[in-house]
Structure formats: structure tokens, C-alpha cells
């Protein structure tokens, strides 16, 4: 069964992401109000996909983003290099006082019955200032780009970031690249400048240029403004609600060939049941369910997206692509931080049933 996507067989860049780079402060299981030390993880919903594809799946990837010339920017530059991602930066100069800044995400891990807590300092963020014209897309695509990716977190940052995504999508389509968008609806980000109505307006303009959508039923409802059906899911692992919305998605955006998401039932912060599903060119696919012992849940969805895209870029079947995404997302929850520490061999072994905890 074909994915319906016309993916270029070769190119210097397998995937190019457009989005914000951030540093995440992680005090582990200690809440911030009692924290005395933090680990620093470099992250970003769009960057994570490129980093995972480069580091785990050994693909050639790149990131288009803002970069501020000060020590936090230097820290982030180093981590982008370490993950093997090629940068295309819009350089910005810090004024020594109030920015522009590289955003900070504060996220503890929670424990047991205590959920993780996430909040932000995105004041005067450099990436929010990105606008159409900041990147020479023609020069970038002249190197050969197979896949272009962005997401709803970057779209939520300002009036200009959504327009920058649309510009990037149009250039990618003109150059023959596949385009993907992770809806990643974040209420805290959208609520400061328009909420669900603004999100649906901005994202509608983006998704008209998208081939592959990633997002769950909440993302489809709040990000795309598509009403949810009357059907009630038996559990968070039941894909009925998600699949029943696909007809409305494809009716509204007929060029979309693929819609995929993770399914997660949270029993406690550290015990999750985990699966994934995809609608690919008219057919549906579902991964098995795994019982996960979770160390750090942040980034699991980006881990799924990376593995799923890797499968499609590598010519795997839709079914195998969903399993690769599911396996990589599962493994990513066992590492600290937002990006991968797995190898492609680890992922393939898990996808083929390497875990004793898989329930088929």
C-alpha cells in the first residue's frame, strides 16, 4: 500500500525543520518552588524531529531558526551541532539587558500521582520575531530538500511566525519537497493573543499547504476548528474518535495524504499505556500497545513523528512506519530530556517485538 506521497529519492537534506530553539530547565522530580539545581536540555518541537532523525536514524537534517549572539545562544548552538543538525540561522544580537532572548521552558518530571508542570519565559523571544524574507528558501532548496517540517508551537509565537511557515511551505512545495505539520496545540501560547479562534485561523492558512499532519483529536478540534464527533471513546487508546474525524479533515484539506498521532493512557506520571495510529492515503493503521515505565515524558510525541517520518522517507510501508514511530516515541520516554538517546537498531528491535512488555 502506497503512502500516496511523491517523496524525492535523494537530496542533500532529508528533512528541514522550521521552528524555535529553546532551552529547557529540568529540576527532575523536584517542583520548581523547591528546586536547587536544574539540568539544561536544548529543545523545540520542530527541532526535536530534526535532531532525532539525525542522531538516531542517521539522516541528514537541518533547522531554520533564530539564533541570538549571547551565552545561552552559544549553548544551544553547541547542542544543535552535537545532534548533527545543520543550522540555517537568522542571527540576532543581544543588547545585554533584555534581549532578544532564546526562550526558556521550565518543566519538571513529576512523579507517580504528581503530574509534570510546564511553563515558559518567552519574553522578547528571537524566534517570535522571525518573519517572511528572513530565510533564502531558494538557496536552501537548491541543495536538495526531501521533506519540510514545522509545527503549531512555532505558529503560536507571533503574528509573523505563521506567515513564515506559509512562506517556507510554499517554497518547499515549489521545490518538490513533502511538507508536514505537527499541530501541537498549546493553549498557554495561543491564549495570550487570541485563543482557539486565532489558532484555527492561522493554522488553516498553513495546513492548506501540508501533505502530512500530526495531531490527536484535541489538536484537530482546537487547532483546525473541526468539531469532534458524537462517538465516545472507550479509553484514550481507542482510535475511534480520531479516525471518525478524518473524513472532515480530508474534506476541508483534500491535499492531505497522511494524518497520524500517538495514543496515550496515563495511569500515573511514570506508568503509561502507549500506542499510535495513522490514516494513510485512505487506509488506517495501528501500532501495538506497550506498557511504559516513563522517566521523562516530554518529547515523546516528537519522537513518534521522527520515527514515522523516517519510515516514510526510507520507503517502509505505512504499517511499518507507524511501528517505527511508536517504538522510537516509547524509547524516548526512557531518557532524560526532549531528544533521543536511542539508536536505530534499538528502535527496530522494539518495533519488531523486542520488549517483553508489549501486549499484542
VEXVOVEX-54353 format. One line per field, with one value per residue (C-alpha): residue number from 1; chain; x negated, z, y negated. Coordinates in steps of 0.001 Angstrom, whole numbers. Each point is the difference from the previous one (the first is absolute). Example, Ala and Ser with C-alpha at 12.3 -4.5 7.8 and 13.67 -1.06 7.14 Angstrom:
BEGIN
pos = c(1;2)
unit = c(A;A)
X = c(-12300;-1370)
Z = c(7800;-660)
Y = c(4500;-3440)
END
This chain:
BEGIN
pos = c(1;2;3;4;5;6;7;8;9;10;11;12;13;14;15;16;17;18;19;20;21;22;23;24;25;26;27;28;29;30;31;32;33;34;35;36;37;38;39;40;41;42;43;44;45;46;47;48;49;50;51;52;53;54;55;56;57;58;59;60;61;62;63;64;65;66;67;68;69;70;71;72;73;74;75;76;77;78;79;80;81;82;83;84;85;86;87;88;89;90;91;92;93;94;95;96;97;98;99;100;101;102;103;104;105;106;107;108;109;110;111;112;113;114;115;116;117;118;119;120;121;122;123;124;125;126;127;128;129;130;131;132;133;134;135;136;137;138;139;140;141;142;143;144;145;146;147;148;149;150;151;152;153;154;155;156;157;158;159;160;161;162;163;164;165;166;167;168;169;170;171;172;173;174;175;176;177;178;179;180;181;182;183;184;185;186;187;188;189;190;191;192;193;194;195;196;197;198;199;200;201;202;203;204;205;206;207;208;209;210;211;212;213;214;215;216;217;218;219;220;221;222;223;224;225;226;227;228;229;230;231;232;233;234;235;236;237;238;239;240;241;242;243;244;245;246;247;248;249;250;251;252;253;254;255;256;257;258;259;260;261;262;263;264;265;266;267;268;269;270;271;272;273;274;275;276;277;278;279;280;281;282;283;284;285;286;287;288;289;290;291;292;293;294;295;296;297;298;299;300;301;302;303;304;305;306;307;308;309;310;311;312;313;314;315;316;317;318;319;320;321;322;323;324;325;326;327;328;329;330;331;332;333;334;335;336;337;338;339;340;341;342;343;344;345;346;347;348;349;350;351;352;353;354;355;356;357;358;359;360)
unit = c(A;A;A;A;A;A;A;A;A;A;A;A;A;A;A;A;A;A;A;A;A;A;A;A;A;A;A;A;A;A;A;A;A;A;A;A;A;A;A;A;A;A;A;A;A;A;A;A;A;A;A;A;A;A;A;A;A;A;A;A;A;A;A;A;A;A;A;A;A;A;A;A;A;A;A;A;A;A;A;A;A;A;A;A;A;A;A;A;A;A;A;A;A;A;A;A;A;A;A;A;A;A;A;A;A;A;A;A;A;A;A;A;A;A;A;A;A;A;A;A;A;A;A;A;A;A;A;A;A;A;A;A;A;A;A;A;A;A;A;A;A;A;A;A;A;A;A;A;A;A;A;A;A;A;A;A;A;A;A;A;A;A;A;A;A;A;A;A;A;A;A;A;A;A;A;A;A;A;A;A;A;A;A;A;A;A;A;A;A;A;A;A;A;A;A;A;A;A;A;A;A;A;A;A;A;A;A;A;A;A;A;A;A;A;A;A;A;A;A;A;A;A;A;A;A;A;A;A;A;A;A;A;A;A;A;A;A;A;A;A;A;A;A;A;A;A;A;A;A;A;A;A;A;A;A;A;A;A;A;A;A;A;A;A;A;A;A;A;A;A;A;A;A;A;A;A;A;A;A;A;A;A;A;A;A;A;A;A;A;A;A;A;A;A;A;A;A;A;A;A;A;A;A;A;A;A;A;A;A;A;A;A;A;A;A;A;A;A;A;A;A;A;A;A;A;A;A;A;A;A;A;A;A;A;A;A;A;A;A;A;A;A;A;A;A;A;A;A;A;A;A;A;A;A;A;A;A;A;A;A)
X = c(0;-1479;-45;1148;-2979;-2424;-3194;-3229;-2373;-3031;-1073;-2744;2513;2461;2044;-32;1857;1121;598;-1242;-2986;419;-1822;1957;-830;708;-212;896;2672;-324;2664;-1494;1076;-2383;-2671;-3673;-1470;1093;-1186;72;1469;61;3354;2767;2923;-1223;-3710;595;1186;-3116;-2291;1563;-235;-3664;-1213;2014;945;-3222;1778;-1194;2138;19;1717;1017;301;-970;-3319;-958;-3658;-453;-998;3389;-78;-3522;1214;2829;-2284;-2277;2863;1348;-3478;-272;3265;-1279;2538;-1056;993;1473;145;1447;-2673;1070;-2046;828;-17;-1435;3144;3340;-616;966;-152;-72;3152;-55;2406;341;1089;-348;631;2594;156;2731;3270;-1632;126;-2825;435;-1022;-209;-1981;-2028;286;-298;-1633;-742;-2175;1910;3280;-1529;-614;1924;338;-3219;-2323;-1103;-1194;2170;-1086;-3652;827;2113;-2652;-1962;2848;2553;2231;2323;964;1431;1430;2534;2632;-2323;-1956;3231;1321;-2896;1044;1912;-3046;-1045;3054;-676;-3613;1183;2298;-2875;-2189;2732;579;-3725;-195;2926;-1465;-3248;1758;-396;2596;1449;1048;1477;380;3057;-1389;2800;-1260;2772;-2427;-1707;3157;1953;-2193;997;3288;620;1654;1567;-3364;-1674;2552;-363;-3806;-310;2636;-2240;-2938;1709;1167;-3644;-532;-308;-461;1767;-944;2478;2558;3742;-451;-2532;2418;2849;-1856;-2708;2143;3406;1422;2838;-374;2495;2688;-1738;-1533;-3362;-230;-3458;-2818;-1332;3182;-625;3717;317;-3194;914;3567;-1343;-2201;2797;551;-3732;-399;3169;-1381;-3586;219;-3746;-821;-1143;-989;1307;-1710;-56;-1068;2472;-854;1867;-1644;390;-2517;-2860;-2308;2421;1468;1688;-1285;1099;173;2278;-58;2355;-2084;1466;3405;-1055;-459;-2869;-554;-3101;107;428;-3037;-21;-2635;-2067;-471;-3022;754;3086;-964;-820;1717;2324;-2925;-1727;2981;45;-3711;251;3141;-1593;-3159;2074;1697;-3274;-1625;2716;1453;3661;2501;513;-3736;-388;2631;-1796;-3367;1494;1753;-3188;-2183;2524;168;-3774;-281;2058;-2752;-2635;-360;580;1996;-2168;-1064;-2743;1155;-1643;1840;-820;1752;3053;224;-375;2818;2196;-448;1079;-3246;1748;1454;2593;1725;3620;1140)
Z = c(0;-1057;2242;-2940;562;-2824;2057;-1760;47;846;1176;2082;2806;902;2270;665;3064;601;3622;3267;1934;3776;3139;2472;3692;1659;3802;-305;2420;2177;-551;-1021;3215;1885;-2658;724;-3320;-3568;-3054;-3262;-3077;-3442;-1626;-2239;-1427;-3566;829;1900;-3180;-1930;2913;458;-3718;-78;3243;139;-3618;-1603;-2457;-1296;1626;472;2103;-1046;3126;1820;1833;2522;497;3770;2308;-34;-3786;68;2199;-2428;-3050;1546;622;-3552;-1293;2387;-1267;-3585;-1244;-2612;1006;-2109;2486;-59;2184;2676;2459;3714;1526;3305;1975;-1300;-3222;-2484;1836;-622;1746;3217;741;3630;323;2935;-410;2721;1676;527;752;-459;-3630;-1754;-114;-3046;-249;-2097;-165;-3635;606;-2929;-1691;-3077;-1819;440;-2034;-3045;-3039;-3728;-1816;2840;-1755;-3571;-692;-3633;1010;2664;-2358;-2698;2154;-324;2832;130;2875;1700;3542;2374;2802;2067;2802;-2370;-1660;3402;805;-1937;-2936;-2244;782;-1664;-3109;72;59;-2981;-1928;825;-966;-3357;-781;1023;-2205;-2924;455;112;3712;2190;2662;3518;2937;3621;1343;3584;1389;3103;1720;2100;-3124;-2005;2930;280;-3460;-1160;1273;-2008;-2560;-900;-40;-2437;-2247;-115;-290;-2737;-2203;667;-409;-3519;-993;2028;-1141;3400;3224;3503;2798;2269;141;2314;-2428;-2899;1903;1501;-2605;-3093;1390;-1098;2317;1842;-712;2324;383;3414;281;2373;1060;-1086;-1973;-2059;-3424;-863;669;-1903;-3072;-44;-391;-3002;-2555;1122;-90;-3553;-1173;1218;-1153;-2935;-702;3383;-572;3538;3512;2974;3781;3188;2440;3682;3100;3058;3066;1974;-921;-388;-1303;-3464;-2543;-3415;-3584;-3297;-3028;-3497;-2894;-3152;-3435;966;2225;3775;1971;3726;1977;2886;3579;2273;3758;660;3072;-641;1159;-1874;-2191;-1729;-3677;-456;-2689;-1906;340;-1675;-2798;-692;-183;-2132;-2440;-92;-1097;-2780;-1183;-24;-2123;2792;-127;1840;2583;654;104;2752;1968;-343;1260;2870;965;-64;1964;2619;353;193;3225;1666;-464;1761;-2239;-3137;-2681;-700;1482;-1882;-2996;-3125;962;3361;-1774;-2541;2708;2043;-3086;-773;3486;1933;3190;2329;1028;-3377;78;-3419)
Y = c(0;-3328;-3050;-2118;-2288;-789;-28;-929;2970;-2130;-3420;-1570;-670;2756;-2281;-3745;-1296;-3575;-979;-1459;1284;-100;1032;2111;-191;3340;408;3698;1162;-3139;-2714;-3350;-1704;2306;538;-699;1186;756;1870;-1968;1689;-1610;507;-1343;1967;-442;368;3250;1739;-1068;906;3440;781;-1022;1570;3241;639;-1350;-2250;-3366;-2678;-3774;-2668;-3514;-2118;-3166;-122;-2687;-858;458;2906;1746;-136;1463;2866;751;-228;2615;2421;-428;894;2951;1463;-232;-2550;-2557;-3560;-2773;-2867;-3479;-1585;-2490;-2069;-48;-3498;1210;-819;1246;1830;1130;3330;3718;1217;2019;2827;1087;3631;2354;3737;582;3397;2567;-1793;-3438;-1156;-1899;-3783;-2079;-3796;-2462;-3164;-1006;-3753;-1821;3326;-195;2739;-1907;-2833;2215;-1202;696;-881;1053;3207;488;3031;233;292;2590;2103;-228;2476;2518;309;3081;-942;-3300;16;-2570;-141;-1717;-1083;-2238;-1165;-1137;-2332;-3127;-1484;479;3574;1547;-2068;1175;3619;-629;-1582;3007;2470;-1688;61;3660;977;-1935;1928;3376;704;1725;-2317;1016;-1883;1111;-1831;83;-2199;-1826;-1957;-2085;-1340;-729;-1468;-3086;-1258;1461;3512;2771;-2342;-1565;3415;1410;-3073;116;3766;187;-2151;2320;3379;-903;637;3197;3631;1686;-1018;1124;-607;1639;-630;-3008;-1496;550;-1647;-2966;-471;515;-916;3363;1070;3266;2805;1268;3357;644;1711;2950;-1161;-2292;2986;312;-1601;-208;-3736;-810;2053;-1311;-3551;788;-342;-3596;-704;1325;-1720;-3322;688;2434;-144;1616;3587;1015;-731;1666;-205;1724;1536;-181;1155;-1566;2220;-2062;-2304;3009;2647;-502;2247;-1088;547;-1904;-168;-1445;-595;366;-625;1370;2925;222;1521;543;927;2483;-1204;-165;-497;-2658;-802;-3715;-1997;-3248;-266;-3266;529;3364;-1350;-1524;3365;1659;-2591;533;3783;-146;-2477;2122;2983;-1947;-1581;3454;1587;2141;977;-2217;2766;310;-3798;-254;2725;-1742;-3259;1778;1855;-3106;-2054;2756;141;-3784;-44;2057;-2738;-3362;-3002;-606;1622;3541;2155;3118;1625;1072;3597;-502;-1376;2808;2658;-1562;-375;3691;1065;-342;-1101;2609;-2584;-279;1171;1173)
END
